[in-house]
Amino acid sequence: MRIEFAYPLAEGTLIDPIRALTEKYPKVQLGLLSELTGELFHRLLAGELDVAAVLLPEGKTAPPPLLTNIIASDRMEIVQGAAGSYDQKDVVLVRHSANGS
């Protein structure tokens, strides 16, 4: 089974579920890599992958003919240092939230 993850998910989020999967099915060999979401979509469409775990903004799905199954939702926050400054009109924030806010 060929599975790849978007970079933020490969940092540790899925370590425990992967460990549980390989303990339950020890003969399954997983090839785990991480890529940018667009590259993962490209590789799925080219038949190079079986599954990809990606982060998508609320309401977005993978491009057809790929199928999207939401397995979890999370909230994203933007953080800056105390000395940093930005003009709010130039910043677009994308928020993922389980409660839709």
Backbone as CSV, one residue per row, in Angstrom:
resi,resn,N_x,N_y,N_z,CA_x,CA_y,CA_z,C_x,C_y,C_z
1,MET,0.849,-1.168,0.000,0.000,0.000,0.000,0.892,1.227,0.000
2,ARG,0.624,2.146,-0.891,1.436,3.351,-1.007,0.648,4.531,-0.444
3,ILE,1.121,5.050,0.684,0.457,6.162,1.356,1.456,7.293,1.510
4,GLU,1.021,8.521,1.224,1.858,9.689,1.492,1.047,10.705,2.256
5,PHE,1.748,11.591,2.949,1.127,12.587,3.805,1.585,13.979,3.433
6,ALA,0.703,14.954,3.606,1.107,16.353,3.508,2.087,16.621,4.653
7,TYR,3.033,17.532,4.433,4.088,17.789,5.416,3.591,17.975,6.851
8,PRO,2.567,18.795,7.116,2.162,18.988,8.515,1.700,17.700,9.200
9,LEU,1.153,16.769,8.456,0.689,15.522,9.045,1.824,14.553,9.312
10,ALA,2.915,14.688,8.620,4.036,13.755,8.760,4.892,14.064,9.981
11,GLU,4.632,15.161,10.646,5.471,15.573,11.773,5.186,14.829,13.066
12,GLY,4.253,13.910,13.079,3.998,13.162,14.297,2.542,12.878,14.541
13,THR,1.660,13.575,13.856,0.225,13.416,14.053,-0.223,11.979,13.863
14,LEU,0.345,11.299,12.902,-0.136,9.966,12.543,0.766,8.826,13.007
15,ILE,1.732,9.111,13.847,2.648,8.060,14.282,1.908,6.945,15.020
16,ASP,1.055,7.296,15.973,0.338,6.268,16.733,-0.622,5.465,15.864
17,PRO,-1.435,6.112,14.988,-2.297,5.296,14.113,-1.512,4.380,13.169
18,ILE,-0.375,4.838,12.668,0.444,3.999,11.787,1.009,2.823,12.570
19,ARG,1.466,3.089,13.774,1.997,2.007,14.621,0.900,0.970,14.894
20,ALA,-0.314,1.433,15.188,-1.425,0.510,15.443,-1.747,-0.319,14.200
21,LEU,-1.730,0.314,13.026,-2.007,-0.389,11.777,-0.972,-1.478,11.517
22,THR,0.300,-1.153,11.684,1.344,-2.132,11.393,1.391,-3.246,12.449
23,GLU,0.954,-2.954,13.676,0.876,-4.011,14.689,-0.292,-4.953,14.388
24,LYS,-1.399,-4.414,13.924,-2.569,-5.235,13.614,-2.357,-6.043,12.334
25,TYR,-1.665,-5.452,11.357,-1.407,-6.106,10.070,0.100,-6.121,9.804
26,PRO,0.835,-7.004,10.480,2.300,-6.975,10.371,2.850,-7.298,8.979
27,LYS,2.065,-7.942,8.124,2.554,-8.272,6.782,2.387,-7.112,5.801
28,VAL,1.641,-6.077,6.199,1.463,-4.907,5.335,2.718,-4.047,5.434
29,GLN,3.291,-3.740,4.293,4.464,-2.875,4.261,4.036,-1.518,3.722
30,LEU,4.211,-0.501,4.531,3.823,0.849,4.139,5.040,1.618,3.653
31,GLY,4.859,2.333,2.569,5.877,3.274,2.100,5.397,4.658,2.487
32,LEU,6.005,5.268,3.461,5.548,6.549,3.972,6.498,7.667,3.570
33,LEU,5.966,8.656,2.890,6.719,9.820,2.466,5.857,11.047,2.702
34,SER,6.444,12.218,2.609,5.636,13.434,2.721,5.934,14.363,1.555
35,GLU,4.885,15.032,1.085,4.968,15.942,-0.062,3.988,17.081,0.157
36,LEU,4.054,18.081,-0.692,3.055,19.141,-0.705,1.746,18.585,-1.264
37,THR,0.627,19.146,-0.851,-0.686,18.641,-1.230,-0.860,18.542,-2.742
38,GLY,-0.470,19.560,-3.491,-0.605,19.535,-4.941,0.152,18.389,-5.576
39,GLU,1.340,18.104,-5.070,2.137,16.993,-5.586,1.471,15.658,-5.249
40,LEU,0.867,15.561,-4.074,0.162,14.331,-3.709,-1.013,14.089,-4.649
41,PHE,-1.780,15.142,-4.958,-2.884,15.003,-5.909,-2.362,14.528,-7.265
42,HIS,-1.273,15.111,-7.721,-0.677,14.733,-9.008,-0.288,13.250,-9.006
43,ARG,0.344,12.806,-7.927,0.797,11.412,-7.848,-0.376,10.442,-7.763
44,LEU,-1.466,10.840,-7.084,-2.668,10.001,-7.052,-3.258,9.862,-8.450
45,LEU,-3.378,10.989,-9.148,-3.943,10.979,-10.493,-3.080,10.170,-11.466
46,ALA,-1.772,10.142,-11.236,-0.857,9.386,-12.094,-0.813,7.905,-11.716
47,GLY,-1.527,7.516,-10.656,-1.528,6.118,-10.230,-0.306,5.702,-9.450
48,GLU,0.482,6.679,-8.978,1.697,6.371,-8.230,1.428,6.116,-6.753
49,LEU,0.253,6.505,-6.265,-0.124,6.332,-4.856,-1.482,5.672,-4.772
50,ASP,-1.730,5.018,-3.642,-3.044,4.444,-3.370,-3.877,5.392,-2.512
51,VAL,-3.236,6.068,-1.571,-3.917,6.944,-0.625,-3.000,8.106,-0.290
52,ALA,-3.587,9.268,-0.029,-2.821,10.415,0.469,-3.627,11.084,1.571
53,ALA,-2.965,11.481,2.630,-3.600,12.240,3.706,-3.150,13.685,3.557
54,VAL,-4.098,14.600,3.363,-3.775,15.999,3.119,-4.625,16.896,4.016
55,LEU,-4.191,18.136,4.141,-4.964,19.158,4.826,-5.660,20.013,3.781
56,LEU,-6.955,20.217,3.938,-7.711,21.054,3.020,-8.520,22.066,3.805
57,PRO,-8.688,23.278,3.275,-9.558,24.254,3.933,-10.987,23.718,3.987
58,GLU,-11.719,24.147,4.987,-13.101,23.726,5.149,-13.891,23.989,3.874
59,GLY,-14.647,22.987,3.433,-15.460,23.120,2.233,-14.755,22.741,0.940
60,LYS,-13.447,22.530,0.970,-12.693,22.148,-0.232,-12.581,20.630,-0.303
61,THR,-12.485,20.114,-1.523,-12.283,18.687,-1.740,-11.157,18.499,-2.751
62,ALA,-10.742,17.258,-2.905,-9.715,16.930,-3.896,-10.306,17.107,-5.288
63,PRO,-9.469,17.375,-6.283,-9.977,17.544,-7.649,-10.516,16.221,-8.200
64,PRO,-11.592,16.284,-9.010,-12.125,15.068,-9.623,-11.063,14.444,-10.524
65,PRO,-11.012,13.167,-10.643,-11.945,12.161,-10.149,-11.564,11.603,-8.782
66,LEU,-10.660,12.271,-8.056,-10.264,11.799,-6.728,-11.429,11.921,-5.765
67,LEU,-11.477,11.025,-4.791,-12.521,11.046,-3.778,-11.943,11.561,-2.470
68,THR,-12.703,12.393,-1.782,-12.274,12.962,-0.509,-13.105,12.365,0.617
69,ASN,-12.451,11.804,1.611,-13.101,11.335,2.826,-12.511,12.103,3.991
70,ILE,-13.337,12.857,4.699,-12.851,13.607,5.854,-12.712,12.640,7.019
71,ILE,-11.499,12.528,7.533,-11.259,11.620,8.651,-11.058,12.370,9.954
72,ALA,-10.826,13.680,9.865,-10.671,14.499,11.059,-10.720,15.961,10.642
73,SER,-11.055,16.815,11.581,-10.966,18.247,11.323,-10.265,18.893,12.504
74,ASP,-9.616,20.000,12.230,-8.819,20.666,13.241,-8.854,22.154,12.986
75,ARG,-8.449,22.909,13.951,-8.409,24.356,13.843,-6.979,24.798,13.590
76,MET,-6.806,25.773,12.716,-5.485,26.310,12.413,-5.430,27.746,12.920
77,GLU,-4.344,28.097,13.557,-4.155,29.461,14.034,-2.844,30.005,13.513
78,ILE,-2.826,31.291,13.228,-1.614,31.978,12.798,-1.025,32.677,14.024
79,VAL,0.270,32.491,14.245,0.940,33.062,15.418,2.099,33.919,14.934
80,GLN,2.277,35.074,15.576,3.416,35.921,15.236,4.128,36.345,16.511
81,GLY,5.376,36.740,16.372,6.132,37.221,17.514,5.594,38.556,18.002
82,ALA,5.869,38.911,19.261,5.368,40.141,19.856,5.865,41.375,19.112
83,ALA,7.057,41.300,18.529,7.615,42.450,17.823,7.123,42.539,16.384
84,GLY,6.477,41.490,15.897,6.030,41.470,14.512,4.833,42.375,14.295
85,SER,4.688,42.838,13.078,3.511,43.637,12.741,3.077,43.277,11.328
86,TYR,1.800,43.372,11.084,1.263,43.116,9.754,0.029,43.965,9.572
87,ASP,-0.315,44.188,8.345,-1.521,44.941,8.008,-2.630,43.920,7.785
88,GLN,-3.659,43.914,8.640,-4.697,42.890,8.578,-5.381,42.814,7.220
89,LYS,-5.496,43.908,6.498,-6.168,43.855,5.202,-5.382,43.061,4.167
90,ASP,-4.073,42.816,4.431,-3.236,42.070,3.504,-3.118,40.593,3.866
91,VAL,-3.780,40.160,4.940,-3.646,38.789,5.412,-4.970,38.059,5.287
92,VAL,-4.921,36.877,4.714,-6.098,36.022,4.634,-5.863,34.848,5.570
93,LEU,-6.739,34.653,6.507,-6.621,33.543,7.442,-7.580,32.442,7.027
94,VAL,-7.094,31.222,7.061,-7.939,30.060,6.779,-8.089,29.320,8.085
95,ARG,-9.304,29.060,8.468,-9.542,28.394,9.743,-10.245,27.077,9.505
96,HIS,-9.719,26.033,10.111,-10.342,24.724,10.132,-10.908,24.543,11.520
97,SER,-12.156,24.188,11.641,-12.733,24.026,12.955,-13.750,22.893,12.944
98,ALA,-13.732,22.092,13.976,-14.684,20.981,14.080,-16.109,21.481,14.248
99,ASN,-16.274,22.674,14.831,-17.632,23.181,15.062,-18.076,24.184,13.993
100,GLY,-17.275,24.345,12.950,-17.658,25.208,11.821,-17.446,26.674,12.055
101,SER,-16.823,27.074,13.155,-16.584,28.506,13.396,-15.249,28.956,12.856
